[in-house]
Structure formats: structure tokens, C-alpha cells
Amino acid sequence: MPTKRYSDEELAEICEDAFVNVKEACMRLQERTGCANEVVVSMLGSVAEFYNSQNDPECPTERKGAE
């Protein structure tokens, strides 16, 4: 499958959407559980470790014009 190429603007929008979604999920977690920021940061670290351990050749990470 060919890799989709994104412009800087497209990547910025995708990243902003992802950030907002993760932030809102963290806020819901804290509202429901009352956990401290440190717990949320630890959970985010675990998520980051999970994604770092994955090798997804299908993930489109190239930018247009980055050749």
C-alpha cells in the first residue's frame, strides 16, 4: 500500500485534533476518578511506550516535499 503524503498544514491539523482528543480524555479521567496529574502523566507515558514499541509500516508519516 502506498504511503499517503501530508502537507505541513494537514499534519498540523491532525496533530492538533489528536492533542485535543487526548487532553479531553485525560480531563474526563480526572473528573471521574479524581486522580492527580502525576497519575495521568504516568498513564500517558505508558501509552507512549506502547506506541513506541509498535512497528507500523502502514503509518503515513511522510510530509509532502520532504524528499
C-alpha positions in Angstrom: 0.0 0.0 0.0 1.5 3.4 -0.9 2.2 5.8 1.8 -0.1 8.9 1.9 1.8 12.2 1.9 0.6 15.0 4.0 1.3 18.7 3.8 2.6 20.6 6.8 -0.9 22.1 7.3 -2.6 18.7 7.1 -0.2 17.3 9.6 -0.6 20.2 11.9 -4.4 19.8 11.9 -4.1 16.0 12.5 -1.7 16.6 15.4 -4.0 19.4 16.9 -7.0 17.1 16.7 -5.1 14.3 18.4 -3.9 16.6 21.1 -7.4 17.9 21.8 -8.8 14.3 21.9 -6.1 13.1 24.3 -6.4 16.2 26.5 -10.2 15.7 26.8 -9.8 12.1 27.6 -7.3 13.0 30.4 -9.7 15.6 31.7 -12.6 13.1 31.8 -10.4 10.6 33.6 -9.6 13.1 36.3 -13.2 14.2 36.6 -14.4 10.6 37.1 -11.6 9.4 39.3 -10.2 12.5 41.0 -6.7 11.2 40.2 -3.7 13.5 40.4 -1.8 14.9 37.4 1.0 12.5 38.1 -1.3 9.5 37.5 -2.4 11.0 34.2 1.3 11.7 33.2 2.2 8.1 34.1 -0.6 6.7 32.0 0.4 8.9 29.1 4.0 7.6 29.5 2.6 4.0 29.3 0.7 4.9 26.1 3.8 6.4 24.6 5.8 3.3 25.5 3.2 1.1 23.8 3.2 3.1 20.6 7.0 3.3 20.6 7.1 -0.5 20.8 4.9 -0.9 17.7 6.4 -1.1 14.3 3.6 0.0 11.9 4.9 0.2 8.3 1.4 1.4 7.2 1.6 4.6 9.3 1.8 7.5 6.9 4.4 9.9 8.4 5.9 11.4 5.4 5.4 15.1 4.5 4.9 16.4 1.0 8.0 17.9 -0.4 10.2 16.1 2.2 12.2 14.3 -0.5 
